[in-house]
Amino acid sequence: MRRAREKVTDSGCYYHLMNRVAGDKSYMPFDDVDREFGMRLVQRLSRYYLLEFVSMCWMGNHFHIVLYAPSANELPSSAEIAARHNAYYERDPAKSIDPGDEESCRKAGCRMIDISRFMKDFQQRFVCRFNRLRGRRGHLWGDRFKSTILEGAEALWTAVKYVELNPVRAGICADPADYRHSAWGWASGAGVHPFEETFLKHMRCSLGDTGIDLGDAEIYSMFAGELARTVAAESEATSEEIEAAVKKAERGESMPMRLLRRTRHFSDGGIIGSKEFVLLIAAKFRDEAELKRRRLSRGSLDSGAPIYCFKRFRKTT
């Protein structure tokens, strides 16, 4: 019997969501058109769901999404929920809801913040189109989607960097800004981030007091610099080369890339953040005996501060 999806419902929460197609790891069924459709489908669904998207990346056989899921206490008014719902279903009046019907509006609002409902809707729509164009039937995804619960602040910032660096780590490009099937690549190429408002909102919040007075351009510049720093730090670059790469990126120039280390925590991890946060959230889903037996995996952030993961992985060859 499979375990119920672990979701934080008593407060808003950040998640990293991902899924991969069934079959051998070398099977890369998604072409440029598929990945473009996947990007635009998420953007289209963001007009309905109240989930706040921060980052996204489509690869040849999988995708990544980072978002913030509000709690039921953060729902907008019934009038706003009804307006959003009815605008989305404008061509299907039978699905409209009355803004005066608070119960129906609340139910609709709760659906709009549910990551499971979003992923079911999103994945089904993607598969229907994928199968239709190829004359195929049946399942496409290898398993249930994976969801990693993220603590705010540095865990969010680091997760977004991980997602946006996927094409670089796969050897597809040297600069994440050159990859068109990611939110950062889209923003760099088109000049507008696909989730600009929520990207800026949450990346600014993740910086704490430091981000309060930063303008939008400064947030983008800082994130570009951090991408460059991570790339250079994971290569054989010297400290001088790292700082030079950061300055180039902050000015909008391309980043050098030689060698990148892979990490699985942001794809396979269950909960990521400080030790206190991980144990607090894990206690919602696991009993005390299991938590005492479980050993947390420990790593370090760019700042040198420790970061913990609820799952511990076996080494793979």
N, C-alpha and C positions, 0 to 999 in steps of 0.2 A: 504494500500500500504506500503510495507516494506521499511525502510530507506536504502539508499545506504551504502555500506561498508565504514567505515571511515578509510582512509589510508593517510599517509603522503607521498607526492610525490615530494615535492620540496627539500627534504634532506633525508639522510639515517635515518632509524628509527628502534628502537628495538620494538619487539612485543612479547606478550605472547599469544599463540594460544591454544585453547582446544576445545574438543567436547565430548559429552556423548551419549551413545546409547539411543534409545527410550525405554519406558517402566518404570516400577517401579524402584526406586533407589536400591532396593535389587537385581535386575536382574544383574547378573555378567556373561555375556556370554563368556568373553575372557579367554581362558586357556593359559598355558605357551607357547604353540606353536604359538597361535595368537599374543601374546605380543612380542615374539621373532621375528615373521614375521614383525610386525609393526615397531620394532626397525630397522630391516635390510632394510625395504622398505624406511624409511626416509633416511637412510644412502646411499642407492642406488640412490635415487632421488637427493641427495645433490651433486652427480657427474654431474648432468645436471644443476640444478638451481644455480644461483649465490647468493642465500640467504645464509647467514652465520649462521649456527646452533650453539647454545651455550649449550642448555640443552634439555632433553627429558625424559618423564616418562610415562610408560604404566601401567594402573591399570586394575581392572576387568571389568570396564564398561566405561572407558574414558581414554583420553590421554592428555598430556601437551607437548608443544614445546615452547622453547624460542629461538628467532633468531634475526638477524640483516638483514633488507632489505635495500640494497643500493639504492641510487637514480639513475635516468637515467644519471646524470652527473658523476657517478662513474663507468659506464660501461667500461669494457676493450676494447681493439681494435677489429675491425671487424675480424681480423685474429684469435684472441683468442676466440671470440664468435663462429665463424664458426668451429674452431677446437674442441671446447667443444661440440657443437651441433652435429657435424658429428661423433665424437667418441661415443657419446651416442646412436646415431641411426645407428651405423655401420652395423647392420644387415638389415637395411631398407634404401638402397641407395636413394630411391625415395624422402626421407625426407631431404636429404643433401642440404646444402646451399653453395653458392659460396662465398669465403672470399672477393672477389672483388665486390660483390653486397652489398654495404653499407646499403641500405635501408632494405634489407632482414635481414642482420646481426643485425641492430638496432632493428627491430621488434622482432627478436628472443631474443635479449638481454633484451628487456623490458618484454618479457614473463618470462624470467629467474629470474627477480627480483619481480615478482607480487605474493604476498602471496595468493591471491584468486585463481590464476591459479595453484599454487602449492597445495593448500588444495583440490581443485577439483580433480586434478590428483591423489594425495595421497589417499584421502578418497574413490574415485571410485575404485582404484586398490585394496585397502584393502577389500572393500565390495564385489567385484567380487570374490575374493578368499574365503572370509568368507562364502558367500552364496553357492558357488560351493561345498565346503567341507561338508556343512550341508544340501544340497539339498533344500535350501530355496530360496525365491524370495522376491523382494521388498526392501524398505528402511531399513537401520540399524540405522543411526544417528537420534537423536531426533529432531534436529533443525539445523540451520546454525551454523557453527563454531563460537566461540567467539574469539574476538581479543582485547587485551588490549594494548594500546600504552604506552610504557615505556620511561621515561626520562633516559638518561645514568647514569653513576656513581652508586650511592647507590641503585637506583630503579632497575637497572639490577641485581646487586649482590643479592639484597633481593628477587627478583623474581626467580632467579635460585635456591636460597636456598628453597624457597617455593615449587618449583616443585620437587626438589630432596628429600624433607622431606615428600612428600605425603604418601609413604608406611609406614613411621614411625607414622604419624598422624592417619593412618587407622588401626594401631595396628598390621600390618603384620610383622614388624621387629623392633628391637630396634636401629639398626644402618643403615642409608641409604646405607652404603657401602655393606651391605649384601643383598640388593635387586637387582637382576640381570636384571630387566626390566626397568632400568633407566640408564641414561648416567653415573652418578656417580657410580652406582653399577657395571656397565659394566667396567668402568675404574679401579675400585678397584679390580674386579675379574680377568679381562684379562690383566691388567697392561697398557692398552692403551685406552684412551678416544675415543669414536666413532667420536667425532668432535674435536680432540685434537688441531689442529692448530687454529681453530676459537674460541674454548673455551679459550685457553690461550691468544689469541690476545685481545678478548673483556673483559675478566676478568681482564687482566693487565691494559687495557685502563680505565676500570671503577675505578681503584685505583688512577688515576691521576698521579701526580709526584711520589707518593709512589711506584707505580708499575714499573717505568722505569728501575730500576736497579735490579729488582727481577728476579731470574732464574725460569725456569719452575717448578722445584721441590718446590720452595718457594711459588709459586702461588697455587699449589695443597695443600701444607701444610696449608697455610693460609685459604683456603676455607674449608678444613676439620675442622680446628679449629673453624671457624665461624658456621659450621653446629652444632658442639658440643655445642657452646655457646648458640645458639638458642634453642636447645633441652633442655639444662639444665636451661636456663632462663625461659622457659615456664613450667618448673616443679617446684617442691618445693625445689630445690637445694639452698644451701647457696652460698654466693659469693666465699667462699673457694672451694666448690664443683664444681662450674662453672669453675673456673680457672683450677682446677685439670682435669676436663673433656676436656677442651680446649687443655691442654698440652698433654694429652693422645692421642687425635685425631691428633694433629700435629706430634706426633711421630708414627702415624699409628695404634694406639690401638683403640679398640671399645669404643663407647660412651654409657654412662648410659642413660636410658630413663624411666620416670615414668608417667608423665602426659603432654599431649600436648594440646594446645589451637588451635582450628580451626579458619581459617580466610578465607573470601570469596573475598576479594578485588582483589587478583591476578587472580581469575577465572572469576569474574563478572565485574570487574572494566573496565571503558572505557578508561581512561587515568590516569596514575600514575606518580607522580614526585613532584617537587617543585610547589608552588602555581602559580608562574610566568609561568612555563612550561605548567602546566595544562590549564591555561586560554589562553595561546598563541595558543596551539594546538586546544583547544575547539572552539576558534574563527574561525577556518577554516571550522567547520562543523555546528555551531549553530549561530543564529543571536544574536545581542547584547541584545535584550529584554529577550531572554531565559536565557542567561548567567547571567543577573542581578537577575533573579528569582532563579536560581539554587544555592543551598548551597553545598559547597564541603565537602566531608567527610575527616576528619583529623586524622592522626595517627602519630606514632613515629618510627624512625629507631633505630637500635641497638645503634647508636652513640648518640641518644637523639634528633637528628635533626627532624623537622616536615616533614611529607610527606602527600600529598593530593591525593584524588581520585575524579574523575569527577562525579561518580555515588554515590548516597546515598541509603543505603539499609534499608529495613524494618527488624526488628528483627524477627527471625524465632524460633519456638519452636521445 
